[in-house]
Amino acid sequence: MKYDKIVKGTFLERPNRFIAKVLVDGKIETCHVLNTGRCKELLIKGATVYLNESSNPKRKTKYDVVKVIKGDKLINMDSIAPNKVAEEFYKKQNHNVLREVKYKNSRFDLFLNDNTFIEVKGVTLEKDNIAMFPDAPTERGRKHIYELVDAVKNGYNAKIVFVIQFIGAKCFIPNYKTDPEFKKALEYAKENGVEILAYDCFVTEDSMKINERVEVCLDLLLPI
């Protein structure tokens, strides 16, 4: 996936989870943050960020915050992007892909023509090149996992795909310290036929695409 028009800026502050103040060409701009997660380790005052400029003149905010530099990593923090790159990835494998398909009380991100439901999770949190999810407790995320198990029991295939929004991750682990119940849900899903996958991404200033598969380590414990 590619962005239309990327502008570089310097992050100043995040007054609430929806907006950020960014210095762009000497002017302070109010920008929309395309990620409602905490992102405290990413949005640090002085960090270099990349903004996608909107072509809609009627928008209240001219820019969306889509990428940030953390150390030596360029990280895509746009929460909409993982679904887009996952859709592109599966289409390249000659799948017909439907978006937002309802199953009982859930609406899963993708549905493939081989009867597979896919729930996509974007990953921006990392420590020592180990990717982690979530960065905050996610009751909704756990609910989707258990509904995927139900789908498998009713004859469907199911995958949880963690799209790591940077390149070079050693492996993926559930962030058990932040949400131990999410880790338990993933273990239960694996035991009951849900395929758990992770892929890192090749990220440039104006694009992101899936790079290669990354090992999922449900039992690896770190002092996070």
C-alpha positions in Angstrom: 0.0 0.0 0.0 1.1 3.5 -0.7 0.2 6.9 0.8 -0.7 9.8 -1.4 1.5 12.6 -0.1 4.0 12.2 2.7 5.2 15.2 4.8 7.9 15.1 7.5 7.4 16.7 10.9 8.5 16.7 14.5 6.1 15.4 17.2 5.4 17.8 20.0 2.5 16.5 22.1 -0.7 14.4 22.0 -3.5 16.2 23.8 -5.8 13.2 23.4 -5.8 9.9 21.6 -7.2 11.3 18.4 -4.9 14.3 17.7 -1.3 15.3 17.9 0.6 18.6 17.7 3.3 18.3 15.0 5.8 20.9 13.8 5.8 21.0 10.0 7.9 23.5 8.1 8.1 25.8 11.1 4.3 25.7 11.8 2.5 23.8 14.5 -0.2 21.6 12.9 -3.0 19.7 14.6 -2.9 16.2 13.1 -5.2 13.2 13.2 -3.6 10.2 14.8 -4.5 7.0 12.9 -4.0 4.9 16.0 -6.0 5.1 19.2 -3.6 2.9 21.1 -1.3 4.3 23.8 1.8 4.4 21.6 3.7 6.0 24.5 7.0 4.4 23.4 6.5 5.9 19.9 5.1 9.4 20.3 7.9 11.0 22.3 8.5 14.7 22.1 11.0 15.4 19.4 10.4 12.2 17.5 10.4 12.4 13.7 7.0 11.5 12.3 5.7 11.2 8.8 2.3 12.6 7.9 -0.1 11.8 5.1 -1.6 14.9 3.7 -5.3 14.7 3.0 -6.7 15.7 -0.4 -10.0 16.7 1.2 -10.0 20.5 1.7 -13.1 20.2 4.0 -11.3 18.1 6.7 -10.7 19.7 10.1 -7.2 18.3 10.1 -4.9 18.5 7.1 -2.6 15.6 8.1 -2.7 12.0 9.4 0.2 10.7 11.6 1.1 7.5 9.9 4.8 6.7 10.7 7.4 7.4 13.3 11.1 6.9 13.7 12.0 5.0 16.9 15.8 4.5 17.3 16.9 3.0 14.0 13.4 1.8 13.0 10.8 3.4 10.8 7.5 2.2 12.2 4.1 2.5 10.6 1.6 3.3 13.3 -1.4 3.6 11.1 -4.0 1.2 12.5 -5.8 1.0 9.1 -2.8 -0.1 7.2 -2.4 -3.7 8.5 -5.8 -4.7 7.0 -4.9 -3.2 3.7 -1.5 -4.9 3.4 -2.9 -8.2 4.5 -5.6 -8.0 1.9 -3.0 -7.2 -0.8 -0.9 -10.2 0.5 -3.7 -12.7 0.2 -4.8 -11.4 -3.2 -1.3 -12.0 -4.5 -1.8 -15.6 -3.5 -4.8 -15.7 -5.8 -7.4 -15.6 -3.1 -10.7 -13.8 -3.5 -10.9 -11.6 -0.4 -13.9 -10.1 1.3 -13.7 -7.4 4.0 -15.6 -7.1 7.2 -17.5 -10.4 7.1 -20.0 -11.0 9.9 -19.9 -14.3 11.9 -22.4 -14.5 14.8 -21.5 -11.6 17.1 -18.3 -10.6 15.4 -17.2 -9.0 12.2 -13.8 -10.4 11.1 -11.4 -8.4 9.0 -11.1 -10.7 6.0 -12.7 -13.8 4.5 -11.0 -15.9 1.9 -12.6 -18.0 -0.8 -11.2 -21.2 0.9 -13.7 -20.6 3.7 -11.2 -18.9 6.0 -11.9 -16.1 8.5 -9.0 -13.9 9.2 -8.6 -11.4 12.1 -5.7 -9.0 11.5 -3.8 -7.3 14.3 -1.4 -4.5 13.7 1.8 -4.6 15.9 3.8 -1.5 16.7 5.2 -2.4 20.1 8.7 -3.9 20.3 11.6 -4.5 22.7 15.0 -5.7 21.6 13.5 -6.5 18.1 10.8 -8.7 19.7 7.3 -7.7 18.5 4.5 -7.7 21.0 0.7 -7.2 21.1 -1.4 -5.6 22.6 -0.1 -2.4 24.1 -3.2 -2.1 26.2 -5.8 -4.6 27.5 -8.2 -5.6 24.7 -11.5 -7.2 25.6 -12.6 -6.9 22.0 -9.5 -8.7 20.8 -10.1 -11.6 23.2 -13.7 -11.8 22.1 -12.7 -12.1 18.4 -10.3 -14.9 19.3 -12.9 -17.0 21.0 -15.4 -16.5 18.1 -12.7 -17.7 15.7 -12.5 -20.9 17.7 -16.3 -21.2 17.4 -16.0 -20.7 13.7 -13.5 -23.6 13.4 -15.8 -25.8 15.4 -18.5 -25.0 12.9 -16.5 -26.1 9.9 -14.6 -22.9 8.9 -10.9 -22.3 8.8 -9.5 -19.4 10.9 -6.3 -17.4 11.2 -5.1 -14.6 13.4 -2.5 -12.6 11.5 -0.2 -10.2 13.4 1.1 -7.6 10.9 4.3 -6.3 12.5 4.5 -2.7 11.2 8.3 -2.6 10.9 11.1 -4.8 9.5 13.5 -7.1 11.3 11.5 -8.6 14.2 13.1 -11.7 15.7 9.8 -13.1 16.8 6.3 -12.2 18.0 5.0 -12.8 21.5 1.7 -11.8 23.2 2.2 -9.0 25.7 1.3 -11.1 28.7 2.2 -8.4 31.2 -0.3 -5.9 29.8 -3.0 -8.5 29.0 -2.4 -12.0 30.4 -5.9 -13.0 29.3 -5.0 -12.3 25.7 -2.1 -14.7 25.9 -4.4 -17.4 27.3 -6.9 -16.8 24.6 -4.2 -17.2 21.9 -3.0 -20.5 23.5 -6.6 -21.7 23.6 -7.1 -20.8 19.9 -3.9 -22.6 18.8 -5.0 -25.7 20.7 -8.4 -25.6 18.9 -7.3 -25.2 15.3 -6.9 -21.5 14.8 -3.7 -20.8 12.9 -1.6 -18.0 14.5 0.7 -16.2 12.1 3.0 -13.1 12.2 4.7 -11.2 9.4 7.0 -8.3 9.5 6.7 -5.5 6.9 9.0 -3.5 4.6 8.3 0.1 5.5 9.3 3.2 3.6 8.3 6.8 4.1 5.3 6.4 1.7 4.6 2.7 1.7 4.2 -0.6 3.5 4.0 -4.2 2.4 4.4 -7.6 4.0 7.9 -8.9 4.0 8.3 -12.3 5.5 6.9 -14.7 8.1 8.1 -14.2 11.7 8.1 -16.9 14.3 5.3 -16.8 16.9 6.6 -17.7 20.4 3.6 -18.0 22.7 5.7 -19.4 25.6 8.6 -16.9 25.5 8.7 -14.7 28.6 10.5 -11.4 28.8 11.0 -8.8 31.5 8.7 -6.3 29.8 
